[in-house]
Structures are given as structure tokens and as C-alpha cells.
Amino acid sequence: MRNSFIKYFFLLILFPFFYLVPAFAQQEILPVKNELSLNIPRLLFYRSVELMYSRQIKSNQLLRIEAVFCPAKSKGTVIERHPLLASVANFRKVSDIYGLTLGYENRYGKGLHYYYSGDIFYEHWSYNKTLYDNGSGMTMDQIKKLQSETRDIYGIRILIGYKALFPRYPSRHKLLLDFYFGESLAENYVRQQVYGIQESNDPWDYYDPPLIYKERKPRIQFHLGLRLGFGWSAKKS
């Protein structure tokens, strides 16, 4: 618990940086005041929709809100084994996912293409009575569970990125490409209901009422991604 607090403490003390540094940034004007973008990797690999809307509040600063929604795509096996990416992808396929992120973004550099941002976020994952197939140990012995699970995730995130806007000439409407990377720290609140367990080829053991497992653990995650969208400004009166 203490180690978890220390990790959050060091990330939290970085947040004032997002408010102090803008005073030293170049005071240019953003090409567009509003931005709406879609997370492309999340759409392609996880079939989930993650939309972000950003609104200019000062010459080079924006507030942003992000929403993610992903209804379960299949009711089948969750495969939790290496490689890690395949494991996460399979977990998401059978899960209902929704979430909300609120953040602050500061743009800098010539043309205000570069940015850093600080966000707070919440995500909820859940699946119901799904076969969970988990290989474990050096011999990859099979452990199968019939279970339900919910995960509530609360965290903070720091990103650094670059936004390219097209066309290059002045226009009230622009195409947006957003490349970013960063890190997040989060607390996972996990609750599992296990209805049955099978180890290797042994008979199934069923439980009525189901076994209940609760866990709270920190999670560090690295982010690398691409958003595609468009920006616009209101027509001057």
C-alpha cells in the first residue's frame, strides 16, 4: 500500500508543472478552437470507440473530455496466456467497457504542434459467466474457470504528443493527426464470482453460492497511439 502511495505521489507532484510551464511557452494562437478525434488503434484492435473533444480556453491551452464505449463482441473463452497483447485483446472481446477522461492540454513550439497533457480517468470492465482459460506454470497446465468479473479503474495519466493539421494554409476547418506517448498510474478494484473450476483434465468443481474474490492493486501502463479527427473554429461575425 505504501509503495502504491509513493508512485502516485511522484506523479501527482508533476501536475503543477502543467500550469507553471505555460507562462514560458510561446504565445501563439491555435489554428482551430475545437477538436474532435477518434483513437485509431483502439478501434482497430479492440473494436471500441474512444472519442475525445478538446476546447481552447487560452491562447495555447485546452480542456478535453474523452469517452470510451465498447459493448461485448462475443460470449466465449477468455484466453489469459502469453503473448500479453493477445491476452488483453481477448479479454476486451468479451467485456463490456465504458469510461470517461477529463484533462488539460498545453501546446507549445512553433505552430503549437507539440503538447503535453495531464488527465484523470475512470474505466469499467465487466463480463458475465464466461469460460476463463488460463495456462499457468512452466508446463502450461490448464486451469479453467466459469466466472464473472468486474473491474473499476481510477487513475491519472501524462501524455506527450505532436498534432499535425491539414491544410497548412489558414482555414476554419482542418484535418487532425495526433501522435502521442506517455504513462498512467491507476488503482484496479477487481471483483470475481467463480461458479466452477477445472484443473487439467479433472472433473469440474461447481460452487453454489459462487466463490467471491476481491482485489485492489495498482497498475502502471505505457501509452503509444494515434488519433484521427478534425478541428474547426466558429465563423467570425
C-alpha positions in Angstrom: 0.0 0.0 0.0 2.8 2.4 0.9 4.6 1.7 -2.4 1.4 2.4 -4.3 1.1 5.8 -2.5 4.7 6.7 -3.3 4.1 6.0 -7.0 1.0 8.3 -7.0 2.8 10.9 -5.0 5.6 11.4 -7.6 3.1 11.6 -10.4 0.9 14.0 -8.6 3.7 16.4 -7.9 4.3 16.7 -11.6 0.8 18.1 -12.2 1.6 21.7 -11.1 4.2 21.6 -14.0 1.3 21.7 -16.4 0.1 25.1 -15.0 3.5 26.7 -14.4 5.2 25.9 -17.8 2.6 27.7 -20.0 3.9 31.0 -18.7 7.1 30.3 -20.5 5.6 28.9 -23.7 5.4 30.8 -27.0 2.2 32.8 -27.0 0.9 31.9 -30.5 -2.7 31.4 -31.4 -4.2 27.9 -32.0 -5.2 27.3 -35.7 -8.6 25.9 -34.5 -10.5 26.3 -31.3 -12.3 22.9 -31.3 -11.0 19.4 -31.9 -12.8 16.1 -32.2 -10.7 12.9 -32.6 -11.0 9.1 -32.7 -8.5 6.7 -31.2 -7.5 4.5 -34.2 -5.5 1.6 -32.5 -8.3 1.1 -30.0 -10.9 1.0 -32.8 -8.8 -1.4 -35.0 -7.6 -3.8 -32.3 -10.3 -3.7 -29.7 -13.3 -2.6 -31.7 -14.1 0.0 -29.1 -15.0 3.7 -29.8 -12.9 6.3 -27.9 -13.8 9.9 -28.8 -12.0 13.0 -27.5 -13.3 16.6 -27.6 -10.9 19.5 -26.9 -11.8 23.1 -26.4 -9.5 26.1 -26.3 -9.6 28.1 -23.1 -6.5 30.3 -23.6 -4.2 31.0 -26.5 -2.3 27.7 -26.2 -4.3 25.7 -23.6 -7.2 23.4 -24.0 -9.6 21.4 -21.8 -10.5 18.0 -23.1 -13.0 15.3 -22.4 -12.8 11.7 -23.6 -15.4 8.9 -23.6 -14.9 5.2 -24.4 -17.6 2.7 -25.2 -17.3 -1.0 -26.1 -20.2 -3.5 -25.8 -19.1 -7.1 -25.6 -18.4 -8.5 -29.1 -18.6 -12.2 -28.2 -19.6 -14.5 -25.4 -16.8 -17.1 -25.4 -13.5 -18.0 -24.0 -11.2 -15.5 -22.3 -7.6 -16.7 -23.1 -5.2 -15.4 -20.5 -1.7 -16.5 -21.6 1.3 -15.2 -23.5 1.7 -13.1 -25.5 0.4 -10.3 -23.3 -1.2 -8.3 -26.1 -3.2 -11.3 -27.3 -4.3 -11.8 -23.7 -5.6 -8.2 -23.3 -7.3 -8.3 -26.7 -9.2 -11.5 -25.9 -10.2 -10.1 -22.5 -11.7 -7.0 -24.2 -13.6 -9.0 -26.8 -15.9 -10.5 -24.1 -16.1 -7.4 -21.9 -18.5 -4.5 -21.7 -16.3 -1.4 -21.3 -17.1 2.2 -20.7 -15.1 5.1 -19.3 -14.6 8.8 -19.0 -11.4 11.0 -19.0 -11.0 14.7 -18.1 -7.8 16.5 -18.9 -5.8 19.6 -19.5 -3.5 20.2 -22.5 -0.8 22.7 -23.2 0.5 23.3 -26.7 4.0 24.8 -27.4 6.6 25.2 -30.1 6.4 26.9 -33.4 2.9 26.5 -34.8 1.8 25.0 -31.5 2.0 21.4 -32.8 3.6 19.9 -29.7 1.8 19.3 -26.5 1.8 17.7 -23.0 -1.3 16.8 -21.1 -2.5 15.7 -17.6 -5.6 13.6 -17.3 -7.7 11.8 -14.7 -9.8 8.9 -15.9 -12.2 6.1 -14.9 -12.9 2.9 -16.8 -15.3 0.0 -16.0 -14.8 -3.5 -17.5 -17.2 -6.4 -16.9 -18.1 -9.8 -18.3 -20.7 -12.3 -17.1 -20.4 -16.2 -16.7 -17.6 -16.6 -19.2 -15.2 -19.5 -19.6 -11.8 -18.3 -18.5 -9.0 -20.5 -19.8 -5.7 -19.8 -18.2 -2.4 -21.7 -18.8 -0.1 -21.5 -15.8 3.4 -22.7 -14.9 6.3 -24.0 -17.0 4.2 -26.9 -18.2 1.3 -24.7 -19.1 -1.2 -26.7 -17.0 -4.7 -25.8 -17.9 -6.9 -24.0 -15.3 -10.4 -23.3 -16.5 -13.0 -21.2 -14.6 -16.6 -20.3 -15.2 -16.7 -16.8 -13.8 -18.0 -13.3 -13.8 -15.7 -10.3 -13.3 -15.9 -6.5 -12.9 -13.0 -4.1 -12.8 -13.3 -0.4 -11.8 -10.1 1.5 -12.7 -9.3 5.0 -11.4 -6.1 6.7 -12.5 -4.0 9.7 -13.7 -2.2 10.0 -17.0 0.6 12.1 -18.5 1.0 12.3 -22.3 3.4 14.0 -24.7 2.4 14.3 -28.3 2.5 16.0 -31.7 -0.5 17.2 -33.7 -0.3 17.7 -37.4 -3.0 19.9 -39.0 -4.0 19.9 -42.7 -4.2 22.0 -44.8 -1.2 24.1 -43.8 -2.7 27.4 -45.0 -5.2 29.3 -42.8 -8.6 27.6 -42.7 -11.5 27.3 -40.3 -11.6 23.5 -40.8 -8.6 21.2 -40.6 -7.8 17.5 -40.6 -6.1 16.4 -37.4 -3.4 13.7 -36.8 -2.4 13.2 -33.2 0.6 11.1 -32.3 1.3 10.6 -28.5 3.0 8.5 -25.9 3.0 8.6 -22.1 2.4 6.8 -18.8 -0.5 6.3 -16.4 -0.9 5.1 -12.8 -4.2 3.5 -11.7 -5.9 1.6 -9.0 -7.8 -1.5 -10.0 -10.7 -2.7 -8.0 -11.4 -6.3 -9.1 -14.3 -8.5 -8.1 -14.7 -12.1 -9.3 -17.5 -14.6 -8.9 -16.3 -18.1 -9.6 -19.1 -20.7 -10.4 -16.8 -23.6 -11.3 -13.1 -24.7 -11.7 -11.4 -27.4 -13.7 -7.7 -28.2 -13.3 -6.1 -30.0 -16.2 -8.5 -32.8 -17.2 -10.0 -33.3 -13.8 -13.8 -33.1 -13.3 -15.3 -29.7 -12.8 -15.9 -28.5 -9.3 -19.0 -26.3 -9.1 -19.9 -23.8 -6.3 -23.3 -22.6 -5.1 -23.1 -19.9 -3.9 -20.2 -18.9 -6.1 -16.8 -18.1 -4.7 -16.1 -14.4 -4.3 -12.7 -12.8 -4.8 -11.9 -9.1 -4.2 -8.6 -7.4 -5.0 -7.3 -3.9 -5.1 -4.0 -3.4 -6.9 -2.0 -0.6 -8.6 -1.3 -0.7 -12.4 1.3 1.1 -14.4 0.6 1.4 -18.1 2.5 2.9 -21.0 0.7 4.5 -23.9 1.5 4.9 -27.5 -1.1 5.8 -30.1 -2.6 7.8 -32.9 -5.8 9.8 -33.1 -7.5 10.9 -36.3 -10.0 13.8 -36.3 -10.8 17.3 -37.4 -10.7 20.8 -35.9 -12.8 23.8 -36.5 -13.4 27.4 -35.4 -16.6 29.4 -35.4 -17.1 31.8 -38.3 -16.2 35.3 -37.3 -19.1 37.7 -37.2 
